[in-house]
């Protein structure tokens, strides 16, 4: 166990009944946790985490759904491809292609999507590029990438400094993170009002262990470099709004709530948008999973009953 995780609370259950699988896609290997049965729901994690972030939400949803939790490329136990000058391998379009490959391998033509942070950006691109595959999309504590960069001011840049710092050319941020990745992770993720209290020992140990890999540090930086460049180009090329139902939830005490009108920004990108703030910060699936579960269950049930 990573020493920094030893004092964190232990979750009484942690993906009990879930299977761990690795899918060989045309580009690399994607690690997934899969549990439950029923309508498929894919859950996409954020930065700098892994599929472990869904331990509480996934366990509940698996009572009625088949829940698929992949590690995104560049993160966790999934592959970390070499990049190019345009950051194409880490575009959200490329990351979404891995999700489709997994769902194809499982035989799921259409599915629900729950997502957080960077995973929501992957989910947005997945829904935009393949609208027939996504029945409905739920996001946690983000607004759309293009609109956030467009509307960001200096106070946002101070609060979300990593949005800009991680985009600096290789190897500058990688070199500064690499000597003590745990310090970086804990400082970054513990900076909210909740500190490190949302993270259970099992998940925190996985986060810190995986993030210690130099390839994961680089992959995460490439994720942000792509977001500030090729992803915006892809967003600019969209000629229509998402038409599937979209539920946007955000933390009442977080940066998104303080800096943006989250609902209004999503309404620029989607036709059918609803959402509200939850009492918490950025890591809602771990800070208040019961509220996320209640909202997502109601939302997903309204879709599957149509």
C-alpha positions in Angstrom: 0.0 0.0 0.0 1.2 3.5 -0.7 2.1 5.1 2.6 0.0 8.2 2.0 -3.1 6.0 1.7 -2.6 4.2 5.0 -4.5 6.7 7.1 -7.5 7.0 4.8 -10.8 5.4 5.8 -11.3 1.8 4.6 -14.4 1.2 2.5 -16.4 -1.8 3.8 -16.9 -3.0 0.2 -14.9 -2.2 -2.9 -16.2 -3.5 -6.2 -17.4 -6.7 -4.6 -18.9 -8.9 -7.2 -17.3 -7.0 -10.1 -14.9 -8.7 -12.6 -11.7 -7.2 -13.9 -11.3 -7.5 -17.6 -8.8 -6.3 -20.2 -10.0 -5.6 -23.7 -7.6 -5.7 -26.7 -8.6 -2.9 -29.0 -7.0 -2.0 -32.3 -4.8 0.6 -30.5 -4.1 -0.9 -27.1 -5.4 -2.7 -24.0 -8.2 -1.1 -22.0 -8.8 -2.2 -18.4 -12.4 -2.4 -17.1 -14.3 -3.3 -14.0 -17.7 -4.9 -14.9 -20.6 -5.9 -12.6 -24.3 -6.4 -12.5 -26.8 -7.1 -15.3 -29.5 -5.3 -17.2 -29.3 -2.1 -19.3 -25.6 -1.1 -19.8 -24.2 1.9 -18.1 -20.6 3.0 -18.8 -19.0 5.2 -16.2 -16.0 7.4 -17.2 -13.6 8.7 -14.6 -11.8 12.0 -14.3 -8.3 13.3 -13.7 -6.0 12.2 -12.1 -8.0 9.1 -11.1 -9.1 5.7 -12.3 -12.2 3.7 -12.5 -11.8 3.2 -8.7 -13.6 6.5 -8.2 -16.9 4.7 -9.0 -16.7 2.2 -6.2 -19.8 3.5 -4.3 -21.9 4.5 -7.3 -21.1 1.4 -9.4 -22.0 -0.9 -6.5 -25.5 0.6 -6.2 -26.2 0.8 -9.9 -25.1 -2.8 -10.5 -28.2 -3.9 -8.6 -30.2 -3.0 -11.8 -27.8 -2.3 -14.6 -24.7 -3.8 -16.1 -22.0 -1.3 -15.1 -18.9 -1.0 -17.1 -16.0 1.1 -15.6 -13.0 1.5 -17.9 -9.7 3.2 -17.2 -9.4 5.9 -19.9 -6.3 5.6 -22.1 -3.4 7.3 -20.5 -4.7 6.5 -17.0 -4.7 3.6 -14.5 -4.1 0.2 -16.0 -5.1 1.1 -19.6 -2.6 1.7 -22.4 -0.7 4.9 -22.7 0.0 5.5 -26.4 2.8 7.6 -27.8 1.7 11.0 -28.8 2.2 13.3 -31.8 2.6 17.0 -32.4 -1.2 17.6 -32.5 -1.9 15.4 -29.4 -4.2 13.3 -31.6 -3.9 10.1 -29.6 -5.2 11.9 -26.5 -8.0 13.8 -28.2 -11.4 13.1 -26.6 -12.4 11.6 -30.0 -9.6 9.0 -29.7 -10.4 8.3 -26.0 -14.0 7.8 -26.9 -13.1 5.3 -29.5 -11.7 3.0 -26.8 -15.1 3.2 -25.0 -16.9 2.2 -28.2 -14.5 -0.7 -28.7 -15.2 -2.0 -25.2 -19.0 -1.7 -25.7 -18.8 -3.3 -29.1 -16.9 -6.3 -27.5 -19.6 -6.6 -24.9 -22.3 -6.5 -27.6 -23.9 -3.2 -26.5 -25.1 -1.1 -29.4 -26.7 1.5 -27.2 -26.0 2.5 -23.6 -26.3 5.1 -20.9 -23.2 7.1 -19.8 -22.3 8.5 -16.4 -19.2 10.6 -16.2 -17.0 12.9 -14.2 -14.5 15.6 -15.0 -12.2 14.5 -18.0 -14.5 11.5 -18.4 -17.4 13.8 -19.1 -15.3 15.5 -21.9 -14.8 12.0 -23.4 -18.5 11.3 -23.0 -19.4 14.6 -24.7 -17.3 13.8 -27.7 -18.6 10.2 -27.8 -22.2 11.5 -27.8 -21.5 14.1 -30.4 -19.7 11.7 -32.8 -21.9 8.7 -32.2 -25.4 10.0 -31.2 -27.1 6.8 -32.0 -25.1 4.9 -29.4 -25.7 7.1 -26.4 -29.2 6.9 -24.9 -28.5 9.6 -22.3 -25.6 11.4 -20.7 -25.0 12.3 -17.1 -22.0 14.6 -16.1 -20.5 15.6 -12.8 -18.9 19.0 -12.1 -17.9 20.1 -15.6 -19.2 22.5 -18.3 -18.2 22.0 -21.9 -14.5 22.4 -22.7 -14.8 25.0 -25.5 -17.1 27.2 -23.5 -15.1 27.0 -20.3 -11.9 28.1 -22.1 -13.9 30.9 -23.8 -15.5 32.2 -20.6 -12.6 31.7 -18.1 -11.1 34.6 -16.3 -8.1 35.1 -14.0 -9.9 33.8 -10.9 -10.7 30.6 -12.7 -7.0 30.4 -13.9 -5.9 30.7 -10.3 -8.3 28.0 -9.1 -7.8 25.6 -12.0 -4.1 26.4 -12.6 -3.6 22.8 -13.8 -5.7 23.5 -16.8 -3.0 25.7 -18.1 0.1 24.4 -16.5 -0.3 20.8 -17.7 -0.6 22.1 -21.3 2.9 23.5 -21.3 5.2 21.6 -23.8 6.7 18.3 -22.9 8.7 17.7 -20.7 8.2 20.7 -18.5 5.2 19.6 -16.3 6.2 15.9 -16.5 9.7 16.7 -15.2 8.4 18.7 -12.2 5.7 16.2 -11.2 7.9 13.0 -11.6 10.2 13.4 -8.5 7.2 13.3 -6.1 3.9 12.4 -7.9 2.1 11.6 -4.7 2.8 15.1 -3.4 1.4 16.6 -6.6 -1.7 14.3 -6.5 -2.5 14.9 -2.9 -1.9 18.7 -3.1 -4.0 19.0 -6.2 -6.9 16.7 -5.2 -6.9 17.7 -1.6 -7.2 21.5 -2.3 -11.0 21.7 -2.1 -13.1 22.3 1.0 -13.4 18.6 1.7 -9.7 18.0 1.5 -8.9 14.4 1.1 -11.9 13.1 3.1 -13.8 11.9 -0.1 -11.1 9.2 -0.8 -11.2 5.8 0.7 -8.0 3.8 1.3 -8.5 1.3 -1.5 -9.2 4.0 -4.1 -6.5 6.4 -2.9 -3.9 3.6 -2.9 -4.8 2.8 -6.5 -4.7 6.5 -7.6 -1.3 7.1 -6.1 0.2 3.8 -7.3 -1.0 4.3 -10.9 -0.1 8.0 -11.0 3.5 7.1 -10.0 4.0 5.7 -13.5 5.8 8.3 -15.7 3.7 7.2 -18.6 0.5 8.0 -16.7 1.9 11.5 -15.8 2.7 12.1 -19.4 -0.7 10.7 -20.6 -2.5 13.0 -18.2 -0.6 16.0 -19.5 -1.4 15.0 -23.0 -5.1 14.8 -22.1 -4.9 18.5 -21.2 -2.8 19.5 -24.1 -5.4 17.9 -26.4 -8.2 19.6 -24.6 -6.7 23.1 -25.3 -6.1 22.4 -28.9 -7.4 19.5 -31.0 -10.5 19.0 -28.8 -11.6 22.6 -29.3 -11.1 22.2 -33.1 -13.4 19.2 -32.9 -15.9 21.2 -30.8 -15.8 24.1 -33.3 -16.6 21.7 -36.1 -19.9 20.5 -34.5 -22.8 21.8 -36.5 -25.6 20.6 -34.3 -26.5 20.2 -30.6 -26.7 16.9 -28.7 -30.2 15.6 -28.8 -30.1 12.8 -26.2 -31.2 13.8 -22.6 -28.3 15.3 -20.6 -28.2 15.6 -16.8 -25.5 18.0 -15.5 -24.8 18.0 -11.8 -22.1 20.1 -10.1 -20.7 20.8 -6.7 -22.3 23.8 -4.9 -19.0 24.4 -3.1 -16.7 23.9 -6.2 -15.0 26.0 -8.8 -17.6 25.3 -11.5 -20.4 26.7 -9.5 -18.3 29.8 -8.5 -17.0 30.5 -12.0 -19.7 29.4 -14.6 -23.4 29.0 -15.2 -23.0 25.3 -15.8 -26.6 24.7 -17.0 -26.5 27.6 -19.4 -23.2 26.4 -20.9 -24.5 22.9 -21.4 -27.6 24.3 -23.1 -25.3 25.8 -25.7 -24.3 22.3 -26.6 -27.4 20.2 -26.0 -31.1 20.4 -26.6 -32.5 18.5 -23.6 -30.6 19.6 -20.5 -31.5 19.5 -16.9 -29.4 19.7 -13.8 -28.7 21.3 -10.4 -26.0 21.7 -7.8 -25.3 19.1 -5.1 -23.9 20.0 -1.6 -20.2 19.2 -2.2 -17.1 20.0 -4.1 -15.6 18.5 -7.2 -15.4 14.8 -6.3 -19.1 14.2 -5.9 -19.2 10.5 -6.7 -17.0 10.0 -3.6 -18.0 12.9 -1.5 -21.8 12.4 -1.7 -22.4 9.2 -3.7 -25.9 8.7 -2.3 -27.0 12.0 -3.9 -25.4 11.1 -7.2 -27.0 7.7 -7.1 -30.5 9.1 -6.4 -30.2 11.6 -9.2 -28.8 9.2 -11.7 -31.2 6.4 -10.9 -34.2 8.8 -11.5 -32.6 10.1 -14.7 -31.7 6.7 -16.1 -35.1 5.2 -15.2 -36.9 8.0 -17.0 -34.9 7.1 -20.2 -35.2 3.3 -20.0 -38.9 3.6 -19.4 -39.6 5.6 -22.6 
